[in-house]
Amino acid sequence: MSDNQSWNSSASEEDVEPEPGHPVGDAELSGVLSKWTNYIHGWQDRWVVVKNNTLSYYKSQDEREYGCRGSLCLSKAVITPHEFDECRLDISVNDSVWYLRAQDPEHRHKWIESIELHRVESGYGSESSLRRHGSMLSLTSATSGYSATSTSSFKGHSLREKLAEMETFRDILCRQVDTLQKYFDGCADASKDELQRDRIVEDDEDDFPNTRTDGEFIHNNNGSKEKLFQSLSPKGINGIDFKGEAITFKATTAGILATLSHCIDLMVKTEDSWQKRLDKEMEKRRRIEDSYKSALSELKKKSHFGGPDYEEGPNSLINEDEFFDAVEAALDRQDKIEEQCQTEKTRIQRSSPVPSDDIYSSPGTHRFADKVEEMVQDHMTYSLQDVGGDANWQLGVEEGEMKVYRREVEENGIVLDPLKATHSVKGVTGHEICHYFWDTNYRNDWETTIENFNVVETLSDNAVIVYQTHKRVWPASQRDVLYLSAMRKVLADNENDPDTWLVCNFSVDHDNAPLTNRCVRAKINVAMICQTLVSPPEGDKEISRDNLLCKITYVANVNPGGWAPASVLRAVAKREYPKFLKRFTSYVQETTAGKPILF
């Protein structure tokens, strides 16, 4: 069995049992959290589950069987509680970020504790994770480090072959060094023996003068010669062929040098190749960095940011100028879309029965009747007053017959500027203007800022409660409005007074339209007061639309709520209110042209 195989088997056998008193991350936590989806839909409630070191979310608890919408591995997750929002936590893994909000700080703390527990117990960086891997890893790394470095890290088959040859040469060279070392050790021992024998010969010459030496031979008493020291045999000391070993050693070192030279040539070629690749990658990186800087610059110019920190809110990171630029760009896009839709669509001719004037003359008997009567009287008393005097009305826009005034009012940092507009429209009556403004059957024909609306309750023939949501203009939050809309005919005090009609819209509460996290609830108090002036026709001619002139007074008190900058709200009001009046009055003129006059 190889080292790797033994390590794999030992690793599987050493899976650690959970220690007593330590949770293992299997404890499941689930519940509802608000998750930031995108700048169109904002925060949405999702069913979130923490289990088996994974954070998953579903659209709802009932849809768990259909599978999760997304998941994050908590092993390398970074959990960041928001600095200002006590209910929010951000979870990031590499470039993926989830923005989550709990219902209160206590629930956020509970979720953070559970997620941190699963992240720690996932095994990364903990002491138990080291025990799981076993001890064979370091042994295997130590024994295979050389071969891994010398073979697998280099590309090219020839280089691997030469490195294998180097391994073989190393083994041969080691054996030859051992053999030569034995030979040298034998030579040293022989030299000691020869010195010892030289001393013995000198002593013998002193004791036996009749003997003499002749070279390396000595004559004994019989007259024969004996060799005192045997010469080294061709095998050398201890049977070692010194000459052969020396030749082999020389050949081995020559082979090593040749192989090293070849390896150096291959590595030089490889280095050239890698240098070219490195140069290409450096150039590619430079181009990407330039593109990134350019994109970042464009991003800052467009002020387009993706997370909830870059939209309307108490802790928004987007500054006031960028906020205004983004709102203005979004409104321009909506205008272009609306222009295309108007040129492509044909108006659908709708008609709805018009009740008698008696119905509009009475306040009705519903539960809001007294409130409606109070609002009507207030508007007739104050809204028709002249803009001069101490009212501090400031002329903001003047286009032909249309004039728009406003007064700057702020309360707790929220812009509450009252607005008043006057306009004169030919060819229509005050009854027609109020009819098309009040009747919800025609609402989508002229209103371009509404995303959807519905009648929550019909109180009477001339009073309804309406809930409507307006199109979102990023980075501002989406707004919704719940209001009572009533249409009244104001009885004249004398016959010389003009025929006067009024529509008043003011915010109310209703159980069927509660507050939601998706929208900011705006409060409104709006009135459209229309007076019809008729010029006498010539001769015996009947009154035609050429003889009609409608004087319109439009007043609006709006509390937008939220945290939009005051300068942005005032700029949008200055831009949008005149457009609304021109668009609506033009629609009424086009719709009533050729129809009987509705007095």
Solvent accessible surface area in square Angstrom, and as a share of the most:
residue,aa,sasa,rsa
1,M,178,0.80
2,S,59,0.38
3,D,74,0.38
4,N,94,0.48
5,Q,102,0.45
6,S,29,0.19
7,W,64,0.22
8,N,83,0.42
9,S,41,0.27
10,S,20,0.13
11,A,21,0.16
12,S,73,0.47
13,E,139,0.62
14,E,71,0.32
15,D,97,0.50
16,V,55,0.32
17,E,139,0.62
18,P,84,0.53
19,E,74,0.33
20,P,130,0.82
21,G,82,0.79
22,H,107,0.48
23,P,65,0.41
24,V,68,0.39
25,G,1,0.01
26,D,86,0.45
27,A,67,0.52
28,E,80,0.36
29,L,29,0.15
30,S,41,0.27
31,G,14,0.13
32,V,89,0.51
33,L,3,0.01
34,S,17,0.11
35,K,22,0.09
36,W,14,0.05
37,T,46,0.27
38,N,63,0.32
39,Y,77,0.29
40,I,100,0.51
41,H,89,0.40
42,G,10,0.10
43,W,49,0.17
44,Q,43,0.19
45,D,79,0.41
46,R,35,0.13
47,W,32,0.11
48,V,0,0.00
49,V,7,0.04
50,V,0,0.00
51,K,89,0.38
52,N,84,0.43
53,N,39,0.20
54,T,45,0.26
55,L,0,0.00
56,S,16,0.10
57,Y,33,0.13
58,Y,27,0.10
59,K,94,0.40
60,S,43,0.28
61,Q,103,0.46
62,D,124,0.64
63,E,59,0.26
64,R,88,0.32
65,E,141,0.63
66,Y,167,0.64
67,G,41,0.39
68,C,61,0.37
69,R,134,0.49
70,G,21,0.20
71,S,57,0.37
72,L,16,0.08
73,C,75,0.45
74,L,0,0.00
75,S,16,0.10
76,K,137,0.58
77,A,1,0.01
78,V,89,0.51
79,I,20,0.10
80,T,69,0.40
81,P,62,0.39
82,H,32,0.14
83,E,145,0.65
84,F,121,0.50
85,D,33,0.17
86,E,112,0.50
87,C,20,0.12
88,R,11,0.04
89,L,0,0.00
90,D,23,0.12
91,I,0,0.00
92,S,27,0.18
93,V,26,0.15
94,N,144,0.74
95,D,142,0.74
96,S,48,0.31
97,V,63,0.36
98,W,22,0.08
99,Y,48,0.18
100,L,1,0.00
101,R,75,0.27
102,A,5,0.04
103,Q,135,0.60
104,D,39,0.20
105,P,54,0.34
106,E,123,0.55
107,H,70,0.31
108,R,40,0.15
109,H,110,0.49
110,K,112,0.47
111,W,9,0.03
112,I,27,0.13
113,E,98,0.44
114,S,20,0.13
115,I,0,0.00
116,E,55,0.25
117,L,66,0.33
118,H,1,0.00
119,R,77,0.28
120,V,78,0.45
121,E,44,0.20
122,S,24,0.16
123,G,8,0.08
124,Y,133,0.50
125,G,87,0.84
126,S,26,0.17
127,E,129,0.58
128,S,30,0.19
129,S,11,0.07
130,L,130,0.65
131,R,99,0.36
132,R,88,0.32
133,H,97,0.43
134,G,17,0.16
135,S,82,0.53
136,M,56,0.25
137,L,87,0.43
138,S,77,0.50
139,L,100,0.50
140,T,16,0.09
141,S,62,0.40
142,A,81,0.63
143,T,96,0.56
144,S,44,0.28
145,G,31,0.29
146,Y,132,0.50
147,S,55,0.36
148,A,50,0.39
149,T,89,0.52
150,S,15,0.10
151,T,47,0.27
152,S,80,0.52
153,S,72,0.47
154,F,60,0.25
155,K,130,0.55
156,G,42,0.40
157,H,118,0.52
158,S,55,0.35
159,L,5,0.02
160,R,99,0.36
161,E,85,0.38
162,K,50,0.21
163,L,31,0.15
164,A,56,0.43
165,E,69,0.31
166,M,42,0.19
167,E,51,0.23
168,T,76,0.44
169,F,48,0.20
170,R,123,0.45
171,D,66,0.34
172,I,50,0.25
173,L,42,0.21
174,C,73,0.44
175,R,148,0.54
176,Q,11,0.05
177,V,74,0.42
178,D,83,0.43
179,T,38,0.22
180,L,21,0.10
181,Q,98,0.44
182,K,134,0.57
183,Y,25,0.09
184,F,104,0.43
185,D,74,0.38
186,G,7,0.06
187,C,42,0.25
188,A,52,0.40
189,D,82,0.43
190,A,41,0.32
191,S,60,0.38
192,K,140,0.59
193,D,77,0.40
194,E,97,0.43
195,L,102,0.51
196,Q,96,0.43
197,R,112,0.41
198,D,58,0.30
199,R,141,0.52
200,I,88,0.45
201,V,25,0.15
202,E,108,0.49
203,D,84,0.44
204,D,58,0.30
205,E,73,0.33
206,D,118,0.61
207,D,100,0.52
208,F,117,0.49
209,P,116,0.73
210,N,120,0.62
211,T,35,0.21
212,R,145,0.53
213,T,65,0.38
214,D,66,0.34
215,G,74,0.71
216,E,87,0.39
217,F,72,0.30
218,I,46,0.24
219,H,41,0.18
220,N,52,0.27
221,N,137,0.70
222,N,135,0.69
223,G,56,0.54
224,S,57,0.37
225,K,103,0.44
226,E,104,0.47
227,K,69,0.29
228,L,77,0.38
229,F,46,0.19
230,Q,143,0.63
231,S,75,0.49
232,L,120,0.60
233,S,61,0.40
234,P,131,0.83
235,K,124,0.53
236,G,17,0.17
237,I,24,0.12
238,N,124,0.63
239,G,50,0.48
240,I,21,0.11
241,D,67,0.35
242,F,80,0.34
243,K,150,0.63
244,G,26,0.25
245,E,44,0.20
246,A,39,0.30
247,I,106,0.54
248,T,61,0.36
249,F,67,0.28
250,K,151,0.64
251,A,63,0.49
252,T,8,0.04
253,T,42,0.24
254,A,54,0.42
255,G,17,0.17
256,I,28,0.14
257,L,120,0.60
258,A,66,0.51
259,T,8,0.04
260,L,73,0.36
261,S,59,0.38
262,H,70,0.31
263,C,3,0.02
264,I,96,0.49
265,D,76,0.39
266,L,33,0.16
267,M,74,0.33
268,V,73,0.42
269,K,136,0.58
270,T,33,0.19
271,E,111,0.50
272,D,75,0.39
273,S,57,0.37
274,W,118,0.41
275,Q,88,0.39
276,K,133,0.57
277,R,136,0.50
278,L,94,0.47
279,D,74,0.39
280,K,146,0.62
281,E,102,0.46
282,M,110,0.49
283,E,69,0.31
284,K,102,0.43
285,R,152,0.56
286,R,119,0.43
287,R,125,0.46
288,I,102,0.52
289,E,74,0.33
290,D,67,0.35
291,S,70,0.45
292,Y,137,0.52
293,K,134,0.57
294,S,65,0.42
295,A,61,0.47
296,L,66,0.33
297,S,50,0.32
298,E,77,0.35
299,L,71,0.35
300,K,121,0.51
301,K,144,0.61
302,K,141,0.60
303,S,1,0.00
304,H,81,0.36
305,F,39,0.16
306,G,58,0.56
307,G,12,0.11
308,P,14,0.09
309,D,30,0.16
310,Y,64,0.24
311,E,17,0.07
312,E,9,0.04
313,G,18,0.17
314,P,92,0.58
315,N,48,0.25
316,S,37,0.24
317,L,110,0.55
318,I,14,0.07
319,N,81,0.42
320,E,85,0.38
321,D,109,0.57
322,E,43,0.19
323,F,5,0.02
324,F,66,0.28
325,D,72,0.37
326,A,7,0.06
327,V,6,0.04
328,E,68,0.31
329,A,42,0.33
330,A,8,0.06
331,L,17,0.08
332,D,59,0.31
333,R,136,0.49
334,Q,47,0.21
335,D,43,0.22
336,K,130,0.55
337,I,106,0.54
338,E,40,0.18
339,E,114,0.51
340,Q,112,0.50
341,C,57,0.34
342,Q,61,0.27
343,T,116,0.67
344,E,144,0.64
345,K,91,0.38
346,T,121,0.70
347,R,80,0.29
348,I,118,0.60
349,Q,133,0.59
350,R,85,0.31
351,S,108,0.70
352,S,22,0.14
353,P,129,0.81
354,V,59,0.34
355,P,40,0.25
356,S,66,0.43
357,D,51,0.27
358,D,113,0.59
359,I,59,0.30
360,Y,2,0.01
361,S,29,0.19
362,S,52,0.34
363,P,53,0.33
364,G,27,0.26
365,T,141,0.82
366,H,28,0.12
367,R,154,0.56
368,F,41,0.17
369,A,9,0.07
370,D,124,0.64
371,K,88,0.37
372,V,3,0.01
373,E,51,0.23
374,E,93,0.42
375,M,17,0.07
376,V,3,0.02
377,Q,94,0.42
378,D,60,0.31
379,H,12,0.06
380,M,44,0.20
381,T,74,0.43
382,Y,139,0.53
383,S,11,0.07
384,L,62,0.31
385,Q,99,0.44
386,D,118,0.61
387,V,36,0.21
388,G,41,0.39
389,G,76,0.73
390,D,141,0.73
391,A,36,0.28
392,N,112,0.57
393,W,52,0.18
394,Q,98,0.43
395,L,90,0.45
396,G,32,0.31
397,V,23,0.13
398,E,101,0.45
399,E,79,0.35
400,G,71,0.68
401,E,116,0.52
402,M,2,0.01
403,K,71,0.30
404,V,6,0.03
405,Y,28,0.11
406,R,58,0.21
407,R,75,0.27
408,E,96,0.43
409,V,56,0.32
410,E,92,0.41
411,E,101,0.45
412,N,144,0.74
413,G,58,0.56
414,I,50,0.25
415,V,10,0.06
416,L,36,0.18
417,D,24,0.12
418,P,15,0.09
419,L,10,0.05
420,K,9,0.04
421,A,1,0.01
422,T,44,0.26
423,H,28,0.12
424,S,27,0.17
425,V,6,0.03
426,K,149,0.63
427,G,14,0.14
428,V,1,0.00
429,T,2,0.01
430,G,0,0.00
431,H,2,0.01
432,E,4,0.02
433,I,0,0.00
434,C,0,0.00
435,H,10,0.04
436,Y,15,0.06
437,F,15,0.06
438,W,28,0.10
439,D,14,0.07
440,T,27,0.16
441,N,87,0.45
442,Y,7,0.03
443,R,11,0.04
444,N,98,0.50
445,D,21,0.11
446,W,9,0.03
447,E,28,0.13
448,T,25,0.14
449,T,47,0.27
450,I,12,0.06
451,E,80,0.36
452,N,80,0.41
453,F,45,0.19
454,N,79,0.40
455,V,59,0.34
456,V,27,0.15
457,E,50,0.22
458,T,93,0.54
459,L,26,0.13
460,S,32,0.21
461,D,85,0.44
462,N,6,0.03
463,A,1,0.01
464,V,14,0.08
465,I,0,0.00
466,V,0,0.00
467,Y,37,0.14
468,Q,15,0.06
469,T,5,0.03
470,H,43,0.19
471,K,81,0.34
472,R,39,0.14
473,V,26,0.15
474,W,20,0.07
475,P,0,0.00
476,A,18,0.14
477,S,24,0.15
478,Q,7,0.03
479,R,33,0.12
480,D,1,0.01
481,V,6,0.04
482,L,3,0.01
483,Y,5,0.02
484,L,0,0.00
485,S,1,0.01
486,A,1,0.01
487,M,0,0.00
488,R,19,0.07
489,K,41,0.17
490,V,37,0.21
491,L,124,0.62
492,A,59,0.46
493,D,138,0.72
494,N,79,0.40
495,E,165,0.74
496,N,132,0.68
497,D,57,0.29
498,P,44,0.28
499,D,47,0.25
500,T,9,0.05
501,W,0,0.00
502,L,0,0.00
503,V,0,0.00
504,C,0,0.00
505,N,12,0.06
506,F,8,0.03
507,S,30,0.19
508,V,19,0.11
509,D,111,0.58
510,H,32,0.14
511,D,136,0.71
512,N,109,0.56
513,A,9,0.07
514,P,90,0.56
515,L,131,0.65
516,T,65,0.38
517,N,129,0.66
518,R,95,0.35
519,C,13,0.08
520,V,31,0.18
521,R,33,0.12
522,A,7,0.05
523,K,92,0.39
524,I,28,0.14
525,N,43,0.22
526,V,11,0.07
527,A,0,0.00
528,M,0,0.00
529,I,1,0.00
530,C,0,0.00
531,Q,43,0.19
532,T,9,0.05
533,L,70,0.35
534,V,66,0.38
535,S,56,0.36
536,P,118,0.74
537,P,39,0.25
538,E,136,0.61
539,G,75,0.72
540,D,154,0.80
541,K,141,0.60
542,E,156,0.70
543,I,75,0.38
544,S,50,0.32
545,R,39,0.14
546,D,135,0.70
547,N,27,0.14
548,L,4,0.02
549,L,55,0.28
550,C,0,0.00
551,K,94,0.40
552,I,3,0.02
553,T,18,0.11
554,Y,15,0.06
555,V,10,0.06
556,A,2,0.01
557,N,61,0.31
558,V,45,0.26
559,N,49,0.25
560,P,18,0.11
561,G,15,0.14
562,G,19,0.18
563,W,147,0.51
564,A,15,0.11
565,P,30,0.19
566,A,27,0.21
567,S,57,0.37
568,V,4,0.02
569,L,41,0.20
570,R,43,0.16
571,A,35,0.27
572,V,39,0.22
573,A,28,0.22
574,K,111,0.47
575,R,63,0.23
576,E,38,0.17
577,Y,45,0.17
578,P,6,0.04
579,K,63,0.27
580,F,24,0.10
581,L,1,0.01
582,K,98,0.41
583,R,64,0.23
584,F,0,0.00
585,T,5,0.03
586,S,50,0.32
587,Y,7,0.03
588,V,0,0.00
589,Q,69,0.31
590,E,106,0.47
591,T,18,0.10
592,T,4,0.02
593,A,68,0.53
594,G,86,0.83
595,K,75,0.32
596,P,121,0.76
597,I,40,0.21
598,L,50,0.25
599,F,96,0.40
